[in-house]
Structures are given as structure tokens and as C-alpha cells.
């Protein structure tokens, strides 16, 4: 039996701590669970002040809004699906009653095309959590992210992928980076890649 997605998820830390984000029931939408997000932001440190972040397959916005809540200087959330994008705007409107310290930009469009137009080393923290059925999209996005990410001030490249893919296969996409932090939770695996500069 398929488990129902949560209808609301909460922001765990920072300025918007405990605020709720509504979750749409859309095919392929798989919000990063509280447990995984808690682990990720323990890895990253609770304070992301000054970091420029990209949330590339934003879905509910859980990762991007969490980063903005924790002081990131600029967060861009990208979502291709029109309904999910509209829901992101709605969620952000509810959060704006307590303004974030940095800027938040919510775009509708193709994440890979967006990345290809970005200059080298123009982001510090990149979240990659594409639909699990499209392994080629994950591969191409991770390759582009390696060019764009500069983690010398902290951050890195966070990649969520399905449990049926091996960690080694995903690591091989970024040979000059290392998967410094890794987790497995149910059907999900995740790596936080660091360059050695971060």
C-alpha cells in the first residue's frame, strides 16, 4: 500500500522555525522528510549566513525555505511543475510575515537549462532532489552543479537519490569532490559533496 504524503511539513530551524508548508498531492512529489532535513542541516551547521543557495527541484520548498530560514544571503527555488510552483509562491506568502534576512527568488522552469546559464562558482550550496524515476536528469544536473558550486565559504552539493542506485555510481559523477556525509533512510540515499576547499 502506497503511503500518503504528509499534507503539511514544518520548517525545523531558524527564523521560520515550526512554520508549516503545505504539500500538494502531485505525481513524483516527494518532500524531504523531517528526519533527513534535520540530519542535513546538522551537517551544514545551523547558521547559513552569507551562503548563496539553489534549490533545483524545489517541490514543496522544504530545503530552500529551510536555508533561507537559517540566514542564507540568497536562495533561488526552481520548480518546473506549474501547480507546484504556484504552491511555492503561496507558501512563501505565508512565511513573509516574518521576513528572511536574505533574498528569496522562486522561479518556474527547467533546472538543467537554468544551471547551464549560470556562471562558474556562482553558488555555495546546491540542493539536487529530482524525480527519482529520471536518473539521467540527476546525472546531468550533478555534473553542472560541480562547475557552479564554490563551497570555500561552506555549503556543498547535496544530492538525494533512490535506494536502488549505488553511492559509488553517484560519487563517480563528481570525481574531484568527495561525499563527506552520507545517509540512507528507507527508499532514499543522500550525499553531501564537498570539494576539499569547503
ZAZA-10345 format. One record per residue (C-alpha): residue number from 1; residue in three letters; chain; y, z, x. Coordinates in pm, whole numbers, plus 50000, padded with zeros to 5 digits. Example, Ala and Ser with C-alpha at 12.3 -4.5 7.8 and 13.67 -1.06 7.14 Angstrom:
<kolza><seq>1</seq><type>ALA</type><mol>A</mol><north>49550</north><up>50780</up><east>51230</east></kolza>
<kolza><seq>2</seq><type>SER</type><mol>A</mol><north>49894</north><up>50714</up><east>51367</east></kolza>
END
This chain:
<kolza><seq>1</seq><type>UNK</type><mol>A</mol><north>50000</north><up>50000</up><east>50000</east></kolza>
<kolza><seq>2</seq><type>UNK</type><mol>A</mol><north>50340</north><up>49898</up><east>50136</east></kolza>
<kolza><seq>3</seq><type>UNK</type><mol>A</mol><north>50570</north><up>50194</up><east>50196</east></kolza>
<kolza><seq>4</seq><type>UNK</type><mol>A</mol><north>50904</north><up>50172</up><east>50018</east></kolza>
<kolza><seq>5</seq><type>UNK</type><mol>A</mol><north>51211</north><up>50156</up><east>50245</east></kolza>
<kolza><seq>6</seq><type>UNK</type><mol>A</mol><north>51449</north><up>50451</up><east>50212</east></kolza>
<kolza><seq>7</seq><type>UNK</type><mol>A</mol><north>51738</north><up>50382</up><east>49977</east></kolza>
<kolza><seq>8</seq><type>UNK</type><mol>A</mol><north>51974</north><up>50586</up><east>50194</east></kolza>
<kolza><seq>9</seq><type>UNK</type><mol>A</mol><north>51974</north><up>50672</up><east>50564</east></kolza>
<kolza><seq>10</seq><type>UNK</type><mol>A</mol><north>52201</north><up>50917</up><east>50738</east></kolza>
<kolza><seq>11</seq><type>UNK</type><mol>A</mol><north>52414</north><up>50891</up><east>51048</east></kolza>
<kolza><seq>12</seq><type>UNK</type><mol>A</mol><north>52281</north><up>51152</up><east>51288</east></kolza>
<kolza><seq>13</seq><type>UNK</type><mol>A</mol><north>52572</north><up>51244</up><east>51516</east></kolza>
<kolza><seq>14</seq><type>UNK</type><mol>A</mol><north>52938</north><up>51210</up><east>51598</east></kolza>
<kolza><seq>15</seq><type>UNK</type><mol>A</mol><north>53242</north><up>51167</up><east>51376</east></kolza>
<kolza><seq>16</seq><type>UNK</type><mol>A</mol><north>53039</north><up>51038</up><east>51079</east></kolza>
<kolza><seq>17</seq><type>UNK</type><mol>A</mol><north>52752</north><up>51283</up><east>51118</east></kolza>
<kolza><seq>18</seq><type>UNK</type><mol>A</mol><north>52550</north><up>51328</up><east>50795</east></kolza>
<kolza><seq>19</seq><type>UNK</type><mol>A</mol><north>52729</north><up>51041</up><east>50617</east></kolza>
<kolza><seq>20</seq><type>UNK</type><mol>A</mol><north>52487</north><up>50821</up><east>50422</east></kolza>
<kolza><seq>21</seq><type>UNK</type><mol>A</mol><north>52438</north><up>50445</up><east>50447</east></kolza>
<kolza><seq>22</seq><type>UNK</type><mol>A</mol><north>52288</north><up>50262</up><east>50152</east></kolza>
<kolza><seq>23</seq><type>UNK</type><mol>A</mol><north>51987</north><up>50041</up><east>50224</east></kolza>
<kolza><seq>24</seq><type>UNK</type><mol>A</mol><north>51922</north><up>49717</up><east>50037</east></kolza>
<kolza><seq>25</seq><type>UNK</type><mol>A</mol><north>51567</north><up>49615</up><east>49949</east></kolza>
<kolza><seq>26</seq><type>UNK</type><mol>A</mol><north>51562</north><up>49280</up><east>50132</east></kolza>
<kolza><seq>27</seq><type>UNK</type><mol>A</mol><north>51268</north><up>49096</up><east>50291</east></kolza>
<kolza><seq>28</seq><type>UNK</type><mol>A</mol><north>51235</north><up>49180</up><east>50660</east></kolza>
<kolza><seq>29</seq><type>UNK</type><mol>A</mol><north>51499</north><up>49455</up><east>50647</east></kolza>
<kolza><seq>30</seq><type>UNK</type><mol>A</mol><north>51357</north><up>49748</up><east>50841</east></kolza>
<kolza><seq>31</seq><type>UNK</type><mol>A</mol><north>51609</north><up>50021</up><east>50919</east></kolza>
<kolza><seq>32</seq><type>UNK</type><mol>A</mol><north>51557</north><up>50203</up><east>51247</east></kolza>
<kolza><seq>33</seq><type>UNK</type><mol>A</mol><north>51415</north><up>50540</up><east>51143</east></kolza>
<kolza><seq>34</seq><type>UNK</type><mol>A</mol><north>51599</north><up>50869</up><east>51194</east></kolza>
<kolza><seq>35</seq><type>UNK</type><mol>A</mol><north>51338</north><up>50976</up><east>51446</east></kolza>
<kolza><seq>36</seq><type>UNK</type><mol>A</mol><north>51377</north><up>50663</up><east>51660</east></kolza>
<kolza><seq>37</seq><type>UNK</type><mol>A</mol><north>51757</north><up>50672</up><east>51640</east></kolza>
<kolza><seq>38</seq><type>UNK</type><mol>A</mol><north>51761</north><up>51038</up><east>51740</east></kolza>
<kolza><seq>39</seq><type>UNK</type><mol>A</mol><north>51546</north><up>50956</up><east>52043</east></kolza>
<kolza><seq>40</seq><type>UNK</type><mol>A</mol><north>51759</north><up>50653</up><east>52135</east></kolza>
<kolza><seq>41</seq><type>UNK</type><mol>A</mol><north>52087</north><up>50845</up><east>52126</east></kolza>
<kolza><seq>42</seq><type>UNK</type><mol>A</mol><north>51933</north><up>51127</up><east>52327</east></kolza>
<kolza><seq>43</seq><type>UNK</type><mol>A</mol><north>51853</north><up>50861</up><east>52589</east></kolza>
<kolza><seq>44</seq><type>UNK</type><mol>A</mol><north>52204</north><up>50718</up><east>52577</east></kolza>
<kolza><seq>45</seq><type>UNK</type><mol>A</mol><north>52384</north><up>51052</up><east>52568</east></kolza>
<kolza><seq>46</seq><type>UNK</type><mol>A</mol><north>52566</north><up>51180</up><east>52263</east></kolza>
<kolza><seq>47</seq><type>UNK</type><mol>A</mol><north>52909</north><up>51054</up><east>52370</east></kolza>
<kolza><seq>48</seq><type>UNK</type><mol>A</mol><north>52956</north><up>50676</up><east>52399</east></kolza>
<kolza><seq>49</seq><type>UNK</type><mol>A</mol><north>53331</north><up>50689</up><east>52464</east></kolza>
<kolza><seq>50</seq><type>UNK</type><mol>A</mol><north>53462</north><up>50367</up><east>52615</east></kolza>
<kolza><seq>51</seq><type>UNK</type><mol>A</mol><north>53149</north><up>50153</up><east>52563</east></kolza>
<kolza><seq>52</seq><type>UNK</type><mol>A</mol><north>53166</north><up>49806</up><east>52408</east></kolza>
<kolza><seq>53</seq><type>UNK</type><mol>A</mol><north>52864</north><up>49764</up><east>52180</east></kolza>
<kolza><seq>54</seq><type>UNK</type><mol>A</mol><north>52691</north><up>49479</up><east>51998</east></kolza>
<kolza><seq>55</seq><type>UNK</type><mol>A</mol><north>52452</north><up>49542</up><east>51707</east></kolza>
<kolza><seq>56</seq><type>UNK</type><mol>A</mol><north>52298</north><up>49196</up><east>51681</east></kolza>
<kolza><seq>57</seq><type>UNK</type><mol>A</mol><north>52070</north><up>49211</up><east>51378</east></kolza>
<kolza><seq>58</seq><type>UNK</type><mol>A</mol><north>52265</north><up>49485</up><east>51208</east></kolza>
<kolza><seq>59</seq><type>UNK</type><mol>A</mol><north>52078</north><up>49511</up><east>50875</east></kolza>
<kolza><seq>60</seq><type>UNK</type><mol>A</mol><north>52199</north><up>49846</up><east>50741</east></kolza>
<kolza><seq>61</seq><type>UNK</type><mol>A</mol><north>52428</north><up>49900</up><east>51041</east></kolza>
<kolza><seq>62</seq><type>UNK</type><mol>A</mol><north>52244</north><up>50220</up><east>51138</east></kolza>
<kolza><seq>63</seq><type>UNK</type><mol>A</mol><north>52266</north><up>50155</up><east>51514</east></kolza>
<kolza><seq>64</seq><type>UNK</type><mol>A</mol><north>52616</north><up>50008</up><east>51527</east></kolza>
<kolza><seq>65</seq><type>UNK</type><mol>A</mol><north>52770</north><up>50270</up><east>51297</east></kolza>
<kolza><seq>66</seq><type>UNK</type><mol>A</mol><north>52593</north><up>50545</up><east>51494</east></kolza>
<kolza><seq>67</seq><type>UNK</type><mol>A</mol><north>52751</north><up>50409</up><east>51815</east></kolza>
<kolza><seq>68</seq><type>UNK</type><mol>A</mol><north>53096</north><up>50392</up><east>51651</east></kolza>
<kolza><seq>69</seq><type>UNK</type><mol>A</mol><north>53050</north><up>50747</up><east>51521</east></kolza>
<kolza><seq>70</seq><type>UNK</type><mol>A</mol><north>52988</north><up>50863</up><east>51880</east></kolza>
<kolza><seq>71</seq><type>UNK</type><mol>A</mol><north>53311</north><up>50722</up><east>52024</east></kolza>
<kolza><seq>72</seq><type>UNK</type><mol>A</mol><north>53228</north><up>50365</up><east>52133</east></kolza>
<kolza><seq>73</seq><type>UNK</type><mol>A</mol><north>53555</north><up>50179</up><east>52201</east></kolza>
<kolza><seq>74</seq><type>UNK</type><mol>A</mol><north>53446</north><up>49860</up><east>52022</east></kolza>
<kolza><seq>75</seq><type>UNK</type><mol>A</mol><north>53144</north><up>49787</up><east>51804</east></kolza>
<kolza><seq>76</seq><type>UNK</type><mol>A</mol><north>53058</north><up>49442</up><east>51668</east></kolza>
<kolza><seq>77</seq><type>UNK</type><mol>A</mol><north>52789</north><up>49428</up><east>51399</east></kolza>
<kolza><seq>78</seq><type>UNK</type><mol>A</mol><north>52633</north><up>49089</up><east>51330</east></kolza>
<kolza><seq>79</seq><type>UNK</type><mol>A</mol><north>52422</north><up>49005</up><east>51028</east></kolza>
<kolza><seq>80</seq><type>UNK</type><mol>A</mol><north>52307</north><up>48662</up><east>50912</east></kolza>
<kolza><seq>81</seq><type>UNK</type><mol>A</mol><north>52197</north><up>48751</up><east>50557</east></kolza>
<kolza><seq>82</seq><type>UNK</type><mol>A</mol><north>52487</north><up>48733</up><east>50310</east></kolza>
<kolza><seq>83</seq><type>UNK</type><mol>A</mol><north>52368</north><up>49022</up><east>50093</east></kolza>
<kolza><seq>84</seq><type>UNK</type><mol>A</mol><north>52303</north><up>49248</up><east>50391</east></kolza>
<kolza><seq>85</seq><type>UNK</type><mol>A</mol><north>52644</north><up>49155</up><east>50536</east></kolza>
<kolza><seq>86</seq><type>UNK</type><mol>A</mol><north>52816</north><up>49244</up><east>50206</east></kolza>
<kolza><seq>87</seq><type>UNK</type><mol>A</mol><north>52632</north><up>49577</up><east>50208</east></kolza>
<kolza><seq>88</seq><type>UNK</type><mol>A</mol><north>52751</north><up>49644</up><east>50566</east></kolza>
<kolza><seq>89</seq><type>UNK</type><mol>A</mol><north>53112</north><up>49594</up><east>50453</east></kolza>
<kolza><seq>90</seq><type>UNK</type><mol>A</mol><north>53053</north><up>49829</up><east>50160</east></kolza>
<kolza><seq>91</seq><type>UNK</type><mol>A</mol><north>52900</north><up>50096</up><east>50384</east></kolza>
<kolza><seq>92</seq><type>UNK</type><mol>A</mol><north>53191</north><up>50066</up><east>50629</east></kolza>
<kolza><seq>93</seq><type>UNK</type><mol>A</mol><north>53447</north><up>50102</up><east>50349</east></kolza>
<kolza><seq>94</seq><type>UNK</type><mol>A</mol><north>53289</north><up>50438</up><east>50259</east></kolza>
<kolza><seq>95</seq><type>UNK</type><mol>A</mol><north>53298</north><up>50553</up><east>50623</east></kolza>
<kolza><seq>96</seq><type>UNK</type><mol>A</mol><north>53662</north><up>50459</up><east>50677</east></kolza>
<kolza><seq>97</seq><type>UNK</type><mol>A</mol><north>53786</north><up>50774</up><east>50503</east></kolza>
<kolza><seq>98</seq><type>UNK</type><mol>A</mol><north>53722</north><up>50936</up><east>50846</east></kolza>
<kolza><seq>99</seq><type>UNK</type><mol>A</mol><north>53836</north><up>50666</up><east>51092</east></kolza>
<kolza><seq>100</seq><type>UNK</type><mol>A</mol><north>53631</north><up>50599</up><east>51404</east></kolza>
<kolza><seq>101</seq><type>UNK</type><mol>A</mol><north>53812</north><up>50625</up><east>51736</east></kolza>
<kolza><seq>102</seq><type>UNK</type><mol>A</mol><north>53728</north><up>50266</up><east>51837</east></kolza>
<kolza><seq>103</seq><type>UNK</type><mol>A</mol><north>53734</north><up>49931</up><east>51660</east></kolza>
<kolza><seq>104</seq><type>UNK</type><mol>A</mol><north>53454</north><up>49815</up><east>51430</east></kolza>
<kolza><seq>105</seq><type>UNK</type><mol>A</mol><north>53407</north><up>49444</up><east>51354</east></kolza>
<kolza><seq>106</seq><type>UNK</type><mol>A</mol><north>53150</north><up>49319</up><east>51102</east></kolza>
<kolza><seq>107</seq><type>UNK</type><mol>A</mol><north>53061</north><up>48950</up><east>51122</east></kolza>
<kolza><seq>108</seq><type>UNK</type><mol>A</mol><north>52830</north><up>48728</up><east>50926</east></kolza>
<kolza><seq>109</seq><type>UNK</type><mol>A</mol><north>52649</north><up>48468</up><east>51134</east></kolza>
<kolza><seq>110</seq><type>UNK</type><mol>A</mol><north>52376</north><up>48378</up><east>51379</east></kolza>
<kolza><seq>111</seq><type>UNK</type><mol>A</mol><north>52338</north><up>48636</up><east>51655</east></kolza>
<kolza><seq>112</seq><type>UNK</type><mol>A</mol><north>52199</north><up>48395</up><east>51912</east></kolza>
<kolza><seq>113</seq><type>UNK</type><mol>A</mol><north>52486</north><up>48147</up><east>51864</east></kolza>
<kolza><seq>114</seq><type>UNK</type><mol>A</mol><north>52732</north><up>48436</up><east>51889</east></kolza>
<kolza><seq>115</seq><type>UNK</type><mol>A</mol><north>52576</north><up>48557</up><east>52216</east></kolza>
<kolza><seq>116</seq><type>UNK</type><mol>A</mol><north>52581</north><up>48211</up><east>52372</east></kolza>
<kolza><seq>117</seq><type>UNK</type><mol>A</mol><north>52959</north><up>48201</up><east>52330</east></kolza>
<kolza><seq>118</seq><type>UNK</type><mol>A</mol><north>53015</north><up>48542</up><east>52487</east></kolza>
<kolza><seq>119</seq><type>UNK</type><mol>A</mol><north>53136</north><up>48567</up><east>52847</east></kolza>
<kolza><seq>120</seq><type>UNK</type><mol>A</mol><north>52915</north><up>48725</up><east>53114</east></kolza>
<kolza><seq>121</seq><type>UNK</type><mol>A</mol><north>52925</north><up>49105</up><east>53140</east></kolza>
<kolza><seq>122</seq><type>UNK</type><mol>A</mol><north>53133</north><up>49141</up><east>52821</east></kolza>
<kolza><seq>123</seq><type>UNK</type><mol>A</mol><north>52936</north><up>49425</up><east>52653</east></kolza>
<kolza><seq>124</seq><type>UNK</type><mol>A</mol><north>52798</north><up>49756</up><east>52777</east></kolza>
<kolza><seq>125</seq><type>UNK</type><mol>A</mol><north>52539</north><up>49837</up><east>52511</east></kolza>
<kolza><seq>126</seq><type>UNK</type><mol>A</mol><north>52343</north><up>49581</up><east>52310</east></kolza>
<kolza><seq>127</seq><type>UNK</type><mol>A</mol><north>52107</north><up>49664</up><east>52022</east></kolza>
<kolza><seq>128</seq><type>UNK</type><mol>A</mol><north>51838</north><up>49400</up><east>51954</east></kolza>
<kolza><seq>129</seq><type>UNK</type><mol>A</mol><north>51621</north><up>49460</up><east>51649</east></kolza>
<kolza><seq>130</seq><type>UNK</type><mol>A</mol><north>51542</north><up>49119</up><east>51494</east></kolza>
<kolza><seq>131</seq><type>UNK</type><mol>A</mol><north>51295</north><up>49044</up><east>51213</east></kolza>
<kolza><seq>132</seq><type>UNK</type><mol>A</mol><north>50954</north><up>49126</up><east>51359</east></kolza>
<kolza><seq>133</seq><type>UNK</type><mol>A</mol><north>50791</north><up>48802</up><east>51245</east></kolza>
<kolza><seq>134</seq><type>UNK</type><mol>A</mol><north>51019</north><up>48591</up><east>51468</east></kolza>
<kolza><seq>135</seq><type>UNK</type><mol>A</mol><north>50904</north><up>48663</up><east>51825</east></kolza>
<kolza><seq>136</seq><type>UNK</type><mol>A</mol><north>51081</north><up>48354</up><east>51963</east></kolza>
<kolza><seq>137</seq><type>UNK</type><mol>A</mol><north>51415</north><up>48479</up><east>51831</east></kolza>
<kolza><seq>138</seq><type>UNK</type><mol>A</mol><north>51360</north><up>48812</up><east>52007</east></kolza>
<kolza><seq>139</seq><type>UNK</type><mol>A</mol><north>51273</north><up>48635</up><east>52334</east></kolza>
<kolza><seq>140</seq><type>UNK</type><mol>A</mol><north>51581</north><up>48412</up><east>52334</east></kolza>
<kolza><seq>141</seq><type>UNK</type><mol>A</mol><north>51814</north><up>48695</up><east>52231</east></kolza>
<kolza><seq>142</seq><type>UNK</type><mol>A</mol><north>51688</north><up>48926</up><east>52506</east></kolza>
<kolza><seq>143</seq><type>UNK</type><mol>A</mol><north>51739</north><up>48653</up><east>52769</east></kolza>
<kolza><seq>144</seq><type>UNK</type><mol>A</mol><north>52102</north><up>48604</up><east>52660</east></kolza>
<kolza><seq>145</seq><type>UNK</type><mol>A</mol><north>52162</north><up>48979</up><east>52647</east></kolza>
<kolza><seq>146</seq><type>UNK</type><mol>A</mol><north>52067</north><up>49011</up><east>53014</east></kolza>
<kolza><seq>147</seq><type>UNK</type><mol>A</mol><north>52361</north><up>48784</up><east>53102</east></kolza>
<kolza><seq>148</seq><type>UNK</type><mol>A</mol><north>52612</north><up>48956</up><east>52874</east></kolza>
<kolza><seq>149</seq><type>UNK</type><mol>A</mol><north>52535</north><up>49323</up><east>52936</east></kolza>
<kolza><seq>150</seq><type>UNK</type><mol>A</mol><north>52718</north><up>49524</up><east>53203</east></kolza>
<kolza><seq>151</seq><type>UNK</type><mol>A</mol><north>52577</north><up>49876</up><east>53194</east></kolza>
<kolza><seq>152</seq><type>UNK</type><mol>A</mol><north>52762</north><up>50003</up><east>53502</east></kolza>
<kolza><seq>153</seq><type>UNK</type><mol>A</mol><north>52954</north><up>50250</up><east>53280</east></kolza>
<kolza><seq>154</seq><type>UNK</type><mol>A</mol><north>52642</north><up>50349</up><east>53082</east></kolza>
<kolza><seq>155</seq><type>UNK</type><mol>A</mol><north>52467</north><up>50179</up><east>52794</east></kolza>
<kolza><seq>156</seq><type>UNK</type><mol>A</mol><north>52198</north><up>49915</up><east>52844</east></kolza>
<kolza><seq>157</seq><type>UNK</type><mol>A</mol><north>51992</north><up>49679</up><east>52631</east></kolza>
<kolza><seq>158</seq><type>UNK</type><mol>A</mol><north>51791</north><up>49840</up><east>52351</east></kolza>
<kolza><seq>159</seq><type>UNK</type><mol>A</mol><north>51505</north><up>49628</up><east>52213</east></kolza>
<kolza><seq>160</seq><type>UNK</type><mol>A</mol><north>51284</north><up>49712</up><east>51915</east></kolza>
<kolza><seq>161</seq><type>UNK</type><mol>A</mol><north>50968</north><up>49506</up><east>51878</east></kolza>
<kolza><seq>162</seq><type>UNK</type><mol>A</mol><north>50642</north><up>49515</up><east>51680</east></kolza>
<kolza><seq>163</seq><type>UNK</type><mol>A</mol><north>50349</north><up>49726</up><east>51796</east></kolza>
<kolza><seq>164</seq><type>UNK</type><mol>A</mol><north>50130</north><up>49418</up><east>51838</east></kolza>
<kolza><seq>165</seq><type>UNK</type><mol>A</mol><north>50343</north><up>49294</up><east>52130</east></kolza>
<kolza><seq>166</seq><type>UNK</type><mol>A</mol><north>50282</north><up>49442</up><east>52471</east></kolza>
<kolza><seq>167</seq><type>UNK</type><mol>A</mol><north>50551</north><up>49628</up><east>52656</east></kolza>
<kolza><seq>168</seq><type>UNK</type><mol>A</mol><north>50477</north><up>49416</up><east>52965</east></kolza>
<kolza><seq>169</seq><type>UNK</type><mol>A</mol><north>50542</north><up>49093</up><east>52774</east></kolza>
<kolza><seq>170</seq><type>UNK</type><mol>A</mol><north>50887</north><up>49214</up><east>52662</east></kolza>
<kolza><seq>171</seq><type>UNK</type><mol>A</mol><north>50968</north><up>49356</up><east>53006</east></kolza>
<kolza><seq>172</seq><type>UNK</type><mol>A</mol><north>50891</north><up>49019</up><east>53163</east></kolza>
<kolza><seq>173</seq><type>UNK</type><mol>A</mol><north>51186</north><up>48869</up><east>52971</east></kolza>
<kolza><seq>174</seq><type>UNK</type><mol>A</mol><north>51430</north><up>49074</up><east>53182</east></kolza>
<kolza><seq>175</seq><type>UNK</type><mol>A</mol><north>51283</north><up>49075</up><east>53533</east></kolza>
<kolza><seq>176</seq><type>UNK</type><mol>A</mol><north>51598</north><up>49209</up><east>53701</east></kolza>
<kolza><seq>177</seq><type>UNK</type><mol>A</mol><north>51620</north><up>49503</up><east>53455</east></kolza>
<kolza><seq>178</seq><type>UNK</type><mol>A</mol><north>51379</north><up>49790</up><east>53405</east></kolza>
<kolza><seq>179</seq><type>UNK</type><mol>A</mol><north>51256</north><up>49958</up><east>53087</east></kolza>
<kolza><seq>180</seq><type>UNK</type><mol>A</mol><north>51374</north><up>50305</up><east>53184</east></kolza>
<kolza><seq>181</seq><type>UNK</type><mol>A</mol><north>51294</north><up>50460</up><east>52846</east></kolza>
<kolza><seq>182</seq><type>UNK</type><mol>A</mol><north>51011</north><up>50361</up><east>52613</east></kolza>
<kolza><seq>183</seq><type>UNK</type><mol>A</mol><north>50868</north><up>50483</up><east>52284</east></kolza>
<kolza><seq>184</seq><type>UNK</type><mol>A</mol><north>50601</north><up>50395</up><east>52031</east></kolza>
<kolza><seq>185</seq><type>UNK</type><mol>A</mol><north>50628</north><up>50509</up><east>51669</east></kolza>
<kolza><seq>186</seq><type>UNK</type><mol>A</mol><north>50393</north><up>50366</up><east>51408</east></kolza>
<kolza><seq>187</seq><type>UNK</type><mol>A</mol><north>50441</north><up>49988</up><east>51391</east></kolza>
<kolza><seq>188</seq><type>UNK</type><mol>A</mol><north>50740</north><up>49995</up><east>51628</east></kolza>
<kolza><seq>189</seq><type>UNK</type><mol>A</mol><north>50781</north><up>49990</up><east>52005</east></kolza>
<kolza><seq>190</seq><type>UNK</type><mol>A</mol><north>51117</north><up>50021</up><east>52176</east></kolza>
<kolza><seq>191</seq><type>UNK</type><mol>A</mol><north>51259</north><up>49987</up><east>52526</east></kolza>
<kolza><seq>192</seq><type>UNK</type><mol>A</mol><north>51596</north><up>50081</up><east>52666</east></kolza>
<kolza><seq>193</seq><type>UNK</type><mol>A</mol><north>51655</north><up>49847</up><east>52958</east></kolza>
<kolza><seq>194</seq><type>UNK</type><mol>A</mol><north>51879</north><up>49948</up><east>53244</east></kolza>
<kolza><seq>195</seq><type>UNK</type><mol>A</mol><north>51994</north><up>49727</up><east>53529</east></kolza>
<kolza><seq>196</seq><type>UNK</type><mol>A</mol><north>51999</north><up>49977</up><east>53812</east></kolza>
<kolza><seq>197</seq><type>UNK</type><mol>A</mol><north>52381</north><up>49961</up><east>53803</east></kolza>
<kolza><seq>198</seq><type>UNK</type><mol>A</mol><north>52393</north><up>50189</up><east>53495</east></kolza>
END
